[in-house]
Amino acid sequence: MDSSNLIKNLKIIVIIALIIAVIGAVLYLLYGLALVWQAIAAGIISGLLFLLVIVFIVISVYLWTRNYLLKRELLRYQTELRYCRTELAKYEKGPNNENKKN
C-alpha cells in the first residue's frame, strides 16, 4: 500500500511539474515573441528614421546648390545692370544729346 501511495504522489508531482513546465514554456514563448516583435518594430522605426535623414540630407544639398546657383545668377544680372547703367549714363551725358533742356 505504501508503494501505490508513493506512485500516486509521484504521478501528481510529475503532472504538476509538467503543468508548470508547459506554463513556463508558454510564458517563455510569449516573452520571446514579444522581444522579437519589439526588435522588428525597432528595426522598422530605425529604417524609417534613416530614410528620413537621407531625404533631408538630399533636400538640403539640393536647396543649397539651388541657392548657390541663384546667387551666381543674381550677381551676373547685377553686373549686367551696372554695365547698362554706365552705358545709359554715357548716352545721357553725350555732346549730341537732343533731349537737353535749355
LINFEN-V718482 format. One record per backbone hydrogen bond with DSSP energy under -0.5 kcal/mol. NH is the residue of the N-H (numbers start at 1). CO is the residue of the C=O. E is the energy in kcal/mol with one decimal. If there is no record, write none. Layout:
# LINFEN-V718482
{{NH,CO,E} {NH,CO,E}}
This chain:
# LINFEN-V718482
{{5,1,-1.8} {6,2,-1.8} {7,3,-2.0} {8,4,-2.3} {9,5,-2.4} {10,6,-2.2} {11,7,-2.7} {12,8,-2.4} {13,9,-2.5} {14,10,-2.6} {15,11,-2.7} {16,12,-2.7} {17,13,-2.5} {18,14,-2.6} {19,15,-2.6} {20,16,-2.6} {21,17,-2.5} {22,18,-2.8} {23,19,-2.6} {24,20,-2.6} {25,21,-2.7} {26,22,-2.6} {27,23,-2.7} {28,24,-2.8} {29,25,-2.5} {30,26,-2.7} {31,27,-2.7} {32,28,-2.7} {33,29,-2.8} {34,30,-2.4} {35,31,-2.4} {36,32,-2.6} {37,33,-3.0} {38,34,-2.6} {39,35,-2.3} {40,36,-2.6} {41,37,-2.7} {42,38,-2.7} {43,39,-2.3} {44,40,-2.5} {45,41,-2.6} {46,42,-2.7} {47,43,-2.3} {48,44,-2.5} {49,45,-2.6} {50,46,-2.3} {51,47,-2.4} {52,48,-2.4} {53,49,-2.3} {54,50,-2.2} {55,51,-2.6} {56,52,-2.6} {57,53,-2.2} {58,54,-2.5} {59,55,-2.6} {60,56,-2.5} {61,57,-2.4} {62,58,-2.4} {63,59,-2.8} {64,60,-2.3} {65,61,-2.6} {66,62,-2.4} {67,63,-2.5} {68,64,-2.5} {69,65,-2.6} {70,66,-2.3} {71,67,-2.2} {72,68,-2.2} {73,69,-2.4} {74,70,-2.5} {75,71,-2.5} {76,72,-2.0} {77,73,-2.4} {78,74,-2.5} {79,75,-2.3} {80,76,-2.3} {81,77,-2.4} {82,78,-2.4} {83,79,-2.2} {84,80,-2.3} {85,81,-2.4} {86,82,-2.4} {87,83,-2.3} {88,84,-2.5} {89,85,-2.5} {90,86,-2.0} {91,87,-1.9} {92,88,-2.0} {93,89,-1.8} {94,90,-0.6} {97,94,-0.9} {98,96,-0.5} {100,97,-0.6} {102,100,-0.5}}
